Amino acid sequence: MARIFSTDYLQSGTQTYAPLTGLATRLGALDVDGAVNLINTNLALFTATAFLREVKITCCNRTADLIGIRVAHIDGAIGSIANEDYIFYNVQLLPYETKVINVDGMVSTDTILVRSDSVDVTFKADGQTMDDDYGYRRLGATTVSADTDTALYTTIAPVENITVVACNKDADNSSYIRIAGIDGVIGDWADEDNIIYEDTLLPSESKTYNLEIDLPVSQTIGVRSTDAETNFICYGRFQ
C-alpha cells in the first residue's frame, strides 16, 4: 500500500499542523472453528466505528492442508457485499502459511469480510484509530467488462498517495490489466496516461499497485482487464 507514516504532517501554506498520529488498536479477530464461525460463510471480522488508517489484516492457516480464503472491504454492512469489494477471492494459503493484507484507510460503517473453506484459520485486524478525518479512505471500486476501459474513480477533490488493488476472481484464467491516470474522463484515456500496462494476474491472484501519485480535481483513474471476473479497489487520501 502507499507508504504513509505517522511522521507525515498536514500543511497549509507555511503553516504546519500536528503530525498524523493515531492510536494503535486491535480492531477484530476470529477463528473459523466450524461451530461459532462456520466454513464457507461470509463473516464480519469487524465494522469500523471511527476513521482508520494503516489497517493490517492477518490471515493464518493453522492446518497442514491447502485452504482457500476470501477477504473483502465493504463500504457498508456485510450484507452489502458486492463483486467489486474483494481484495482476496479464493486465494490459497499453503499449510501453516500466513498472509498479511494492508488497507490504507477506512471510515465509519465500513466492514471487513472474511471467509475460509476450512476450520482452524484465523483472521486478525490491527490498525490506527484516528481522532479526526485525515482523508484516508477507499475512494472507489468497480468490476469491469472484458477489454473495456472503465472509470475506477474520478476525483472530486485533490487526492494523494493513490493505491489500486486488482483482484482476479477467475480460478482458471489469467487476466491482463491496465491502470491509467487520465487528465479528464474515461473517454480521454490516451497512451501517455498509462501507468500499468498489460500486467498479468494469475488465476485467483491479487496485486496491490502503489502508484503514489497525486491527482487534482476532475482526474480519473482508469482500469481495464481482459477478464470480466477482475475487480479493482482504489485507495487514497484527500489533501
N, C-alpha and C positions, 0 to 999 in steps of 0.2 A: 504494500500500500504506500501511498505518498508519505514521504519522510517528514513528519511534523513533530517537533519536540516541544517539551514544556518550557524551553528557553526562548521560544518564539514570542514576539511582542506585538501588541496592537499599536499601530501608529496612525496618526492623522496630522499631515504636515510635519512640523517639527516636534509635535507633542508625542511623548512616549507614555503608554499606559502600563498597567500591571502585566507581568508575564502570564502566559496562558497555562495556568496550572490547574489541575483537577485533583479530586480525592480518589485515590486508588480503591476500587470497590470490586468485591466478588459479586457478580450480577446474577449468577444462577448455576446450578449443577444438577445433573440427574444421571441415574444409571438405568439403562434398558434391562430390566430384570425379568421381564415376562409376566410379572404379577401386577405391579402398580403401573409401570411403564411398559407397554406391550411392544412386541416386534411389529414391523411393517405398519406402524401407526405414526401419524403426524403428531409430534409432541412439542409443546411450547417450552423451550429452555428458559426464556424469560421474556417479559414485556417491559420495555423502558418506561420509567416514570419520571425521567429527567433528561437533560441534554447529556449525551455521552460521546466520548471520543476514544480512539485507540482501543477498540474492543477486540479482545483476542478470544477465539473460540477453539478450545482444545478437544480433539476427538481421539479417544484412546480405545484401541481394541485389546481387551484383556483375554482374548481367546487364542488358541493355536490354529484357528481357521481363517480363511479369507472371507471377509464380510463386506457388505455394501452399505453406504450411508448417504443421507441427504442432509443438506443444510440450506436454509433459505432466510433471507432478510425481507420481511413483510412490512409494508408501510400500513400497518393496521393489526387486527387480531389474527389469530392462527387460522380461523375460518375464512379469512380473506386471501389465502394463498393463491397465487396465480403463476402461470408458467414463467413469467419474466422475473420472478423473485428468487430463483435458485442460484446459489453460489456453488454448491456441490450437488450433483444429481447421480445417484448410484455409483459414486466414487468408491473404489475398492481400498480397503485397509488390509495390509498384509498381517499375518499373525504377529500379535504384540506390537503393531505399529501405531504411532501417534502422528496425527497431522494437526497443524495449527493454522487457523484462518484469521486474517486481520481485517477488521471492518473500520473504516476511517471514522465514521460518526453515525449517531442515531438520535432521534428526537422522541419525545414522549409518545407513547402508544405504539411505537414500532416493536415488532416481535421477531425473535429468532426462533425458527422452526428447526427441529432435528428429527431424524428418523434412522432406524437401523433394521437390517434384516436378521439380526442375531441378538441374543441376550449377551450380557457381560460386555457391553460397550458403554463407555462413559463420555458424557459431554459436559464441559465446564466453560463458563464465560467470565472473563475479568476485563475491567476497563477503568476509565476515569469518568467519574461523575462531576459535571461542571456546574458551577453555581450561577451560570448565565449562558445565554445562547451565543456561542462564539462562531457559529456558522457552519460547523462540521455536520454533514448530513448526506444521506442518499439523495441525489439530485433527480435521478430518473432511472427507469428500467423499461426494457422493451423486448418483445420477441421479434422475429423477422420472417419475411417470406424469402425463399431461396433466391439468391442472386438479385437482391433488390436493395437499393440504397434506402436506409431507414434513419430517421432522426431519433437519436437516443435522448438528447437534452438540448434545448435552446435556452441560452442564458437570459434571465430576467433582471439580473444584477451582475456586477463583476464577480467572477469566481476565480479561485486559485487552487493549485495542487490537485488537478484532475486525475482521477484514477478510474480505470474501466475494468470490470470483471466480465470475462466471457466464459460461458458455461455451455458445453456441448452435451445435450441430454440424449444424444443418439448413441446407443450401446454398440452399434455395428459399423458406423461410418465416421470417418474423419470429416471435419469441416475446415474450410479455409476462409479466414476472416480479414476484414479491413476495418480500420478506425481512422477517422479524419477530424481535424479541427477546421470547420468551414466558416468563412467570412460571409455569413448570411444564413439562408435557409438551405434545406437538404438539396433542393434543386440546383444550388450554386456550387455543388461539390466539383472541384477542379483537381487536376493532377497534383498541383503543388500543395493541396490540403492534406494529402495522405501522411499519416504518422506510422501506422501499422498496415502492411500490405501483403496479403495472401499468407499470413501466418497460419500454421497448422495447429488445430486442436484435434487430438486423437479421440477415439470413441470414449465417451464419459469423462473427458478431461476438462478441467477448468484452469484458466490462467488469469493472473492479475497483471495489468499493464500500468505501471507507474509513469504516466505521461508527464506529470509535474509541469503542466502548462497553465498559464493564467489566461482567462478569456474576458473581454469586455462584454457589454450588453449586446444582445442580438447576434451572438455567435452560436453555432450548432456543432455538437458532437455527433458525427455521422458514423453509422456502423453498417456492415454488410457481411453476409455469410453464404456459403454455398449450400448450407443445410438449414432447413426451416426449424430444426429442433435445437437451434442455438439461441440463447438469450444473453442479454447484456445488462449490466447494472453500472451506473455512473456515480462516483462519489466526488466530493469537493468541498470547498469552504467558501462561503460568501465573504467577500472582503469588507 
